[in-house]
């Protein structure tokens, strides 16, 4: 996982919020510590929901579920409680 997230495959090159959230959770559970800032890239600051891709029209239920699962393991996520309430 790079600093911008996880892509479906290195040749595709577009980072995916859903895959990044799942990878963050797995790495955190495995003791590798997911970096909260990586998920913050996919959070819409106005709606406090997570998007799969930056300019996605509709929010993905699975992306939000996976991001919230990862956040449960990341107490250092900025405004974590507000994100939980707003989701």
Residue frames as a rotation matrix with the C-alpha (Angstrom) as fourth column:
UNK 1
0.588 0.809 0.000 0.00
0.809 -0.588 0.000 0.00
0.000 0.000 -1.000 0.00
UNK 2
-0.434 -0.739 0.515 1.40
0.734 -0.622 -0.273 3.35
0.522 0.259 0.813 -1.01
UNK 3
-0.870 0.012 -0.492 0.82
0.354 -0.681 -0.641 6.74
-0.343 -0.732 0.589 0.61
UNK 4
-0.734 0.617 -0.285 -2.10
-0.678 -0.636 0.369 7.42
0.046 0.464 0.884 -1.74
UNK 5
0.252 0.850 0.462 -3.93
-0.815 0.444 -0.372 4.15
-0.521 -0.283 0.806 -1.10
UNK 6
-0.520 -0.320 0.792 -4.38
0.032 0.919 0.392 0.87
-0.854 0.229 -0.467 -2.94
UNK 7
-0.216 0.388 -0.896 -5.18
-0.959 -0.258 0.119 0.36
-0.185 0.885 0.428 -6.60
UNK 8
0.787 0.570 0.235 -6.83
-0.503 0.814 -0.291 -2.72
-0.357 0.110 0.927 -8.10
UNK 9
0.625 -0.671 0.399 -3.58
0.741 0.671 -0.030 -3.38
-0.247 0.314 0.917 -9.89
UNK 10
-0.089 -0.757 -0.647 -0.37
0.433 -0.614 0.660 -1.38
-0.897 -0.221 0.382 -10.41
UNK 11
-0.797 -0.211 0.566 -1.08
0.601 -0.183 0.778 -0.89
-0.061 0.960 0.272 -14.11
UNK 12
0.192 0.957 0.216 -4.55
0.920 -0.251 0.299 0.59
0.341 0.141 -0.930 -13.41
UNK 13
-0.639 -0.734 0.232 -3.05
0.610 -0.666 -0.429 3.35
0.469 -0.132 0.873 -11.28
UNK 14
-0.192 0.622 0.759 -6.24
-0.428 -0.749 0.505 4.75
0.883 -0.228 0.410 -9.73
UNK 15
-0.976 -0.217 -0.028 -6.47
-0.057 0.377 -0.925 4.30
0.211 -0.901 -0.380 -5.98
UNK 16
-0.162 0.947 -0.276 -9.69
0.043 0.286 0.957 2.82
0.986 0.143 -0.087 -4.63
UNK 17
-0.302 0.086 0.949 -11.22
-0.845 -0.485 -0.225 3.82
0.441 -0.870 0.219 -1.28
UNK 18
0.760 0.639 0.116 -12.90
-0.628 0.678 0.382 0.45
0.165 -0.363 0.917 -0.74
UNK 19
0.643 -0.598 -0.478 -9.76
0.350 0.785 -0.511 -1.61
0.681 0.161 0.715 -1.36
UNK 20
-0.339 -0.782 0.523 -7.71
-0.140 -0.508 -0.850 0.86
0.931 -0.361 0.063 0.69
UNK 21
0.126 0.474 0.872 -10.12
-0.942 -0.217 0.254 0.59
0.310 -0.853 0.419 3.64
UNK 22
0.964 0.222 -0.147 -9.99
-0.185 0.955 0.231 -3.23
0.192 -0.195 0.962 3.59
UNK 23
0.292 -0.934 -0.206 -6.19
0.419 0.319 -0.850 -3.23
0.860 0.162 0.484 3.28
UNK 24
-0.284 -0.367 0.886 -5.90
-0.540 -0.702 -0.464 -0.74
0.792 -0.610 0.001 6.15
UNK 25
0.551 0.587 0.593 -8.05
-0.826 0.278 0.491 -2.91
0.123 -0.760 0.638 8.39
UNK 26
0.916 -0.228 -0.329 -6.12
0.186 0.970 -0.156 -6.08
0.355 0.082 0.931 7.55
UNK 27
-0.014 -0.987 0.159 -2.75
0.227 -0.158 -0.961 -4.39
0.974 0.022 0.227 8.09
UNK 28
-0.134 0.030 0.990 -3.91
-0.821 -0.564 -0.094 -2.97
0.556 -0.825 0.100 11.43
UNK 29
0.823 0.495 0.279 -5.22
-0.567 0.692 0.447 -6.35
0.029 -0.526 0.850 12.58
UNK 30
0.770 -0.586 -0.252 -1.91
0.430 0.769 -0.473 -7.89
0.471 0.255 0.844 11.51
UNK 31
0.587 -0.529 -0.614 0.05
0.606 -0.216 0.765 -5.46
-0.537 -0.821 0.194 13.66
UNK 32
-0.302 -0.709 0.637 1.35
0.953 -0.250 0.173 -3.42
0.037 0.659 0.751 10.75
UNK 33
-0.264 0.253 -0.931 -0.66
0.478 -0.804 -0.354 -0.35
-0.838 -0.538 0.091 11.73
UNK 34
0.093 0.384 0.919 -2.83
0.971 -0.240 0.001 1.32
0.221 0.892 -0.395 9.15
UNK 35
-0.879 -0.433 -0.202 -2.15
0.459 -0.883 -0.103 5.03
-0.134 -0.183 0.974 8.71
UNK 36
-0.065 0.952 -0.299 -5.35
0.656 -0.185 -0.732 7.03
-0.752 -0.244 -0.612 9.40
UNK 37
-0.220 -0.062 -0.973 -4.41
-0.390 -0.909 0.146 9.74
-0.894 0.411 0.176 6.89
UNK 38
-0.984 -0.181 0.004 -4.69
-0.074 0.422 0.903 7.27
-0.165 0.888 -0.429 4.03
UNK 39
-0.393 0.913 0.113 -8.43
0.915 0.400 -0.047 6.84
-0.089 0.085 -0.992 4.65
UNK 40
-0.044 0.348 -0.936 -8.89
0.342 -0.875 -0.342 10.57
-0.939 -0.335 -0.080 5.12
UNK 41
-0.871 -0.356 -0.339 -8.09
-0.198 -0.378 0.905 11.01
-0.450 0.855 0.259 1.40
UNK 42
-0.826 0.563 0.016 -11.34
0.340 0.476 0.811 9.23
0.449 0.675 -0.585 0.53
UNK 43
-0.290 0.731 -0.618 -13.58
0.869 -0.070 -0.490 11.07
-0.401 -0.679 -0.615 3.01
UNK 44
-0.101 0.370 0.924 -15.88
0.595 -0.722 0.354 13.78
0.797 0.585 -0.147 1.68
UNK 45
-0.895 -0.387 -0.223 -15.37
0.395 -0.450 -0.801 16.69
0.209 -0.805 0.555 4.14
UNK 46
-0.657 0.706 0.265 -18.91
-0.669 -0.708 0.226 18.02
0.347 -0.029 0.937 3.70
UNK 47
0.344 0.887 -0.308 -20.92
-0.665 0.462 0.587 14.81
0.663 0.003 0.749 4.01
UNK 48
-0.138 -0.539 0.831 -18.41
-0.952 0.303 0.039 12.81
-0.272 -0.786 -0.555 6.12
UNK 49
0.828 0.342 0.444 -18.92
-0.195 0.919 -0.343 9.77
-0.526 0.197 0.828 3.90
UNK 50
-0.248 -0.956 0.160 -16.23
-0.241 0.220 0.945 7.78
-0.938 0.196 -0.285 2.13
UNK 51
0.664 0.390 -0.638 -16.00
-0.681 -0.037 -0.731 7.55
-0.309 0.920 0.241 -1.64
UNK 52
0.683 -0.417 0.599 -14.48
0.467 0.880 0.081 4.75
-0.561 0.225 0.796 -3.69
UNK 53
-0.188 -0.691 0.698 -13.03
0.969 -0.248 0.016 7.21
0.162 0.680 0.715 -6.19
UNK 54
-0.822 -0.313 -0.476 -12.45
0.462 -0.855 -0.235 10.95
-0.334 -0.413 0.848 -5.84
UNK 55
-0.794 0.511 -0.329 -15.19
-0.584 -0.791 0.181 12.28
-0.168 0.336 0.927 -8.15
UNK 56
-0.857 0.508 -0.085 -17.70
0.485 0.852 0.197 9.49
0.172 0.128 -0.977 -7.67
UNK 57
-0.513 0.737 0.439 -21.34
-0.313 -0.637 0.704 10.61
0.799 0.224 0.558 -8.02
UNK 58
0.598 0.792 0.126 -22.97
-0.494 0.240 0.836 8.26
0.632 -0.562 0.534 -5.52
UNK 59
-0.161 -0.652 0.741 -21.55
-0.987 0.128 -0.102 6.97
-0.028 -0.748 -0.663 -2.29
UNK 60
-0.159 -0.003 -0.987 -20.82
-0.311 0.949 0.047 3.27
0.937 0.315 -0.152 -2.04
UNK 61
0.762 0.499 0.413 -22.36
-0.562 0.193 0.804 1.41
0.322 -0.845 0.428 0.89
UNK 62
0.826 -0.469 -0.312 -19.56
0.516 0.852 0.085 -1.17
0.226 -0.231 0.946 0.95
UNK 63
-0.097 -0.886 0.453 -16.84
0.399 -0.451 -0.798 1.50
0.912 0.103 0.398 0.88
UNK 64
0.039 0.189 0.981 -18.41
-0.686 -0.709 0.164 3.21
0.726 -0.680 0.102 3.89
UNK 65
0.946 0.317 0.062 -18.88
-0.271 0.675 0.686 -0.06
0.175 -0.666 0.725 5.76
UNK 66
0.543 -0.809 -0.223 -15.25
0.717 0.586 -0.378 -1.05
0.436 0.045 0.899 5.14
UNK 67
-0.218 -0.612 0.761 -13.95
0.055 -0.786 -0.616 2.40
0.974 -0.092 0.205 6.09
UNK 68
0.375 0.437 0.818 -15.94
-0.767 -0.349 0.538 2.38
0.521 -0.829 0.204 9.34
UNK 69
0.960 -0.111 -0.258 -14.63
0.204 0.906 0.370 -1.10
0.192 -0.408 0.892 10.16
UNK 70
0.091 -0.992 0.092 -11.09
0.700 -0.002 -0.714 0.19
0.709 0.129 0.694 9.66
UNK 71
-0.123 -0.101 0.987 -11.79
-0.335 -0.932 -0.137 3.31
0.934 -0.347 0.081 11.74
UNK 72
0.878 0.472 0.077 -12.90
-0.255 0.325 0.911 1.14
0.405 -0.819 0.406 14.65
UNK 73
0.655 -0.711 -0.257 -9.23
0.756 0.616 0.221 0.10
0.001 -0.339 0.941 14.89
UNK 74
-0.294 -0.771 0.564 -7.81
0.759 -0.548 -0.353 3.62
0.581 0.324 0.746 14.38
UNK 75
0.380 0.493 -0.782 -8.36
0.896 -0.405 0.180 5.81
-0.228 -0.770 -0.596 17.45
UNK 76
-0.390 -0.646 -0.656 -6.08
0.436 -0.757 0.487 8.50
-0.811 -0.096 0.577 15.95
UNK 77
-0.381 0.302 0.874 -8.32
0.894 -0.120 0.432 9.17
0.236 0.946 -0.224 12.95
UNK 78
-0.998 -0.025 0.051 -9.18
0.014 -0.978 -0.208 12.91
0.055 -0.207 0.977 12.81
UNK 79
-0.481 0.869 0.116 -12.70
-0.871 -0.460 -0.172 13.59
-0.096 -0.184 0.978 14.17
UNK 80
-0.941 0.029 -0.337 -13.39
-0.064 0.964 0.260 9.85
0.332 0.266 -0.905 14.32
UNK 81
-0.663 0.732 -0.160 -16.46
0.474 0.243 -0.846 10.20
-0.580 -0.637 -0.508 16.55
UNK 82
-0.175 0.588 -0.789 -18.00
-0.504 -0.742 -0.441 12.82
-0.846 0.321 0.427 14.23
UNK 83
-0.631 -0.092 -0.771 -17.44
-0.752 0.320 0.577 10.56
0.193 0.943 -0.271 11.23
UNK 84
-0.950 0.285 -0.125 -19.11
0.307 0.923 -0.232 7.67
0.049 -0.259 -0.965 13.07
UNK 85
-0.390 0.842 -0.374 -22.15
0.270 -0.283 -0.920 9.82
-0.880 -0.460 -0.117 13.92
UNK 86
-0.147 0.312 -0.939 -22.42
-0.705 -0.699 -0.121 11.33
-0.694 0.644 0.323 10.44
UNK 87
-0.861 -0.287 -0.419 -22.21
-0.506 0.550 0.664 8.03
0.040 0.784 -0.619 8.56
